């Protein structure tokens, strides 16, 4: 899962005008991995909704494992 967290961090920093403020949080539970992506409000307003959804889908698809649920949320 560390690879997916690194990928998510890389993608967030690439689309952010303030990469030092972009955050990725990973929470492990017995049944699922939860990944929370946080962008500065200014970046969220500048990016299209479709771009943000695509970012979430990329992390979901690359991080999915057959035996675990993966939940990715952009906050």
Secondary structure as GFF3:
##gff-version 3
##sequence-region A 1 75
A	DSSP	alpha_helix	2	15	.	.	.	ID=ss1
A	DSSP	three_ten_helix	19	21	.	.	.	ID=ss2
A	DSSP	beta_strand	23	28	.	.	.	ID=ss3
A	DSSP	beta_strand	32	38	.	.	.	ID=ss4
A	DSSP	alpha_helix	41	46	.	.	.	ID=ss5
A	DSSP	alpha_helix	49	63	.	.	.	ID=ss6
A	DSSP	beta_strand	69	74	.	.	.	ID=ss7
###
